[in-house]
């Protein structure tokens, strides 16, 4: 049980480098599960994390040594396209760390990628994930004064 593991041992595991060759979606899922986050592999083969209602997906690209976090929100059907594009420009201009796009007329896409070339630590993975969720969620909730995001 995690409660019986000394804090120094838990910290040591979080900082231990996972070799580049061992980084996989399964390994990433193990790290999130160890952090007590609810995970599952979705129908597209991506890792889905459901954390307080925010759904984030994770992909591992071994050829490019990239881990990608992404999430999507819906635009209201009544939102004019020009307004959605203006919002995307605003988000990409004002918000660092996360990229915003509109792959479909009703979808606001948020993503962030980082390299694991040479390996990574569980701490790095979880820290980047938490930052992604914090930045994306904050941007969606605070940078949309015309309420284009949501449903109608």
N, C-alpha and C positions, 0 to 999 in steps of 0.2 A: 504494500500500500504506500502511496506517495506521502501520506502523512507521517510515516515512520522513517522516511529517508532524510538523513541530515541535510540541512540547507546547503552546506558546503558541497555535498555530493551532487545535489540538484543543480547548483550553479556551475559546477565543473562539467556536467553533462551538457548544459546549455551553451557552454563556450567551447566544447570539443569540436574540432573541425571534421566535417563529413567530407571525405575525399570526393573530388569531382566525379569520378567513375561510379560512386555509390549514390549520387543524387538521382532520384527517380520520383515519379508521382507517388509511388507506394511509400517511399521514404518520407516525402513531404507530408503525406497523410498521417504517417506514424508520429511525426513531430507535432502536427496540429492536434491529433488525438491525445498525445501526452500533455498538451497544454489545455486539455479539457474543452476543446471546441468541437461542436457537432459537425461531422464531415460525412460525405458519401461521394462515390463516383457516379456522375450523371450519365445519361444515355449517350452523350457525345464523348465520353471518356475523360471529362474534366473533373477535377476535384471541386466539390461544392462545399462551402463553409457557410453555415447559417448561424450568425452571431447577432443576437438581439434584433432580429428582423431584417438585418442587412445580409443579403446573399452575395457572396463573393466567390468567384471561380478561379481556379489555379491551373495553369498549364506549365509543363516542363518541356523545354525544347533542347534535347541533348546535343543536337548538331550545332546549335549556336550558343549553348551553355547559358540559356536564358530561362528565368522563371517569370511568368506573367500573371499578374492579378488583374481580374476584370469584373465589372458589375454593370448592370443595365437598369435604367429607370425608364418609365414610359412618359412620353409627352402626351398632353391632353389632345384629343382629336380636334378640338376647336382651335388649337394653337396654330397661328399662321407660320408658314415655312420661313419667311424672312425673319420673324421674331425668334424662331428656334436657332437659326443660323447666327443671329446677333448674340444670342445667349451663349452659343458655343464659342464664338470669338471672345466674348467677355471672359468666360471661364478659362480658356486657354491663355488669355493675356494676364489674368489676375491670380490664377491659382497655380502654384508650382507643385511638382511631384506627380501629378496625375494629368493624363491626356484625355480630352473629351472629344467625342465625334458623334455623328449621326449616321450609322450604317443603313438605317431604314427610317422612313418618315416619322414613325411613332416611337423611335428608340434613342435614348441618350445613353451612349456607351462611355464608360470610364475605364482606363487601364493604366497600368504601371508595370515596367519591366526592370529586372536587375540581373546582372551577370553572376554566375556562380563559378566562373573560370578559376580553377585552382582549389575549389571546394567552398564550403560555407558552414556556418555554425547554425544550430537551431535558433539561437538568440537572434541572429541576423534575419532569418526567415520570419520569425514571429514579429520582430520589431518592424520590418518592412510591411508586413501584413497590417499590423495595427495602424501604422501611419497612413497606409493607403485607405483603409476604412474611415479613419478620422477625417482625412482631407476630402475624400469623395463625398462622404455624407454631409460634411459641413458645407461644401460648395453647393450641393443640391438643395440643402435646406435654407441657405442664407444668401445665395447669389441669384435668386430667381424672383425678383420683385413683381414680375407680371404673372406669376403662378402658371408658367407654361408646363411645368413638370407635374405629373399626377394623372388623375383620370377625371372625366366629366360625364 
